[in-house]
Amino acid sequence: MFTGIVEELGEVTAVEQLDDASRFRLRGPVVTEGAKHGDSIAVNGVCLTVVDLGEHEFTADVMAETLNRSSLGALTTGSRVNLERPMALGGRLGGHIVQGHVDGTGHILERRPSENWEIVKISLPAALTRYVVEKGSITVDGVSLTVVDAGPDYFTISLIPTTLALTTLGLKGPGDPVNLEVDVIAKYVERLLGNGAPETGEDAK
């Protein structure tokens, strides 16, 4: 489990195309400290498994399903990425519960800078609209954020200078893709309220 609090702005140092997957080598001195083979590291909000480790670098394999569902397929050598290690048991939940399982991608539609923050408008896939609410939580490229406004096919977020300086959200412009993970609690609530739940009692007759 992750929290959406990015630890480090890393960099893709190599991309190897395989038959039905890609192998990424990523530089991240902070997240690789103490890391070992098999550990998880979130890359732009996608939970990846460490396959190999080098000096301040790690390698991860990304299967076709992940490449199709996320924006990782657009990464090239030199791309900057948000990196986060899983939350340690007993650690502080600084953002919200983030699984590292991307639900879909959006695109930055507009950026409106202000003196002390910046409003960013992002497109929202129709299948995810029902999970996004004003003042609710959403993960964008692995960053835990609060929804400012939720429209029928978009939402807006407000970014403080620290987020702009220390994550990829300060580097992306209109048209750039971002990974989206909605609040998992909303999905469980929907399921428990009867959408796809098994029938019981009178309903089962």
Long-range contacts (C-beta under 8 A, 24 or more apart in sequence): 1-86, 1-87, 1-97, 1-98, 1-99, 2-42, 2-47, 2-84, 2-85, 2-86, 2-87, 2-98, 2-99, 2-100, 2-142, 3-84, 3-87, 3-92, 3-93, 3-94, 3-95, 3-96, 3-97, 3-98, 3-144, 4-45, 4-84, 4-94, 4-95, 4-96, 4-98, 4-137, 4-139, 4-142, 4-143, 4-144, 4-145, 5-84, 5-94, 5-95, 5-144, 6-82, 6-83, 6-84, 6-142, 6-143, 6-166, 6-167, 7-31, 7-83, 7-84, 7-85, 8-82, 8-83, 8-84, 9-80, 9-81, 9-82, 9-83, 9-166, 9-167, 9-168, 10-43, 10-80, 10-81, 10-82, 10-83, 11-78, 11-79, 11-80, 11-81, 12-75, 12-76, 12-77, 12-78, 12-79, 12-80, 12-81, 13-57, 13-77, 14-77, 15-75, 15-76, 15-77, 18-61, 20-63, 20-64, 21-61, 21-62, 21-63, 21-64, 21-67, 22-61, 22-62, 22-67, 22-72, 22-73, 23-51, 23-59, 23-60, 23-61, 23-62, 24-48, 24-59, 24-60, 24-61, 24-62, 24-72, 24-75, 25-54, 25-57, 25-58, 25-59, 26-57, 26-58, 26-59, 26-60, 26-81, 26-83, 27-56, 27-57, 28-56, 28-57, 28-58, 28-83, 29-56, 30-83, 31-58, 31-83, 31-84, 31-85, 32-56, 32-57, 32-58, 35-85, 39-85, 39-86, 40-85, 40-86, 40-100, 41-83, 41-84, 41-85, 42-82, 42-83, 42-84, 42-85, 42-86, 42-98, 42-100, 42-142, 43-72, 43-81, 43-82, 43-83, 43-142, 44-70, 44-71, 44-72, 44-75, 44-81, 44-82, 44-141, 44-142, 44-168, 44-179, 45-70, 45-82, 45-98, 45-100, 45-102, 45-139, 45-140, 45-141, 45-142, 45-143, 45-179, 45-181, 46-70, 46-72, 46-100, 46-102, 46-142, 46-179, 47-99, 47-100, 47-101, 66-102, 69-102, 69-104, 69-105, 70-102, 70-105, 70-179, 71-105, 71-141, 71-177, 71-178, 71-179, 72-179, 74-177, 80-168, 80-171, 81-168, 82-141, 82-142, 82-143, 82-167, 82-168, 83-142, 84-142, 94-144, 95-137, 95-139, 95-143, 95-144, 96-137, 96-139, 96-144, 96-183, 97-183, 97-184, 97-185, 98-139, 98-142, 98-144, 98-181, 99-181, 99-184, 100-142, 100-181, 101-181, 102-179, 102-180, 102-181, 103-127, 103-128, 103-131, 103-180, 103-181, 103-182, 104-128, 104-180, 105-177, 105-178, 105-179, 105-180, 106-140, 106-177, 106-178, 106-180, 107-174, 107-175, 107-176, 107-177, 107-178, 108-172, 108-173, 108-174, 108-175, 108-176, 108-178, 109-154, 109-174, 110-174, 111-173, 111-174, 116-160, 116-161, 117-158, 117-159, 117-160, 117-161, 118-158, 118-159, 118-164, 119-148, 119-156, 119-157, 119-158, 119-159, 120-156, 120-157, 120-158, 120-159, 120-169, 121-154, 121-155, 121-156, 122-154, 122-155, 122-156, 122-157, 122-178, 122-180, 123-153, 123-154, 124-150, 124-151, 124-153, 124-154, 124-155, 124-180, 125-180, 126-153, 128-180, 128-182, 129-153, 130-186, 130-190, 131-182, 131-183, 131-186, 131-187, 131-190, 132-182, 133-186, 136-183, 136-186, 137-183, 138-180, 138-181, 138-182, 138-183, 139-179, 139-180, 139-181, 139-182, 140-169, 140-178, 140-179, 140-180, 141-167, 141-168, 141-169, 141-172, 141-178, 141-179, 142-167, 142-179, 143-167, 143-169
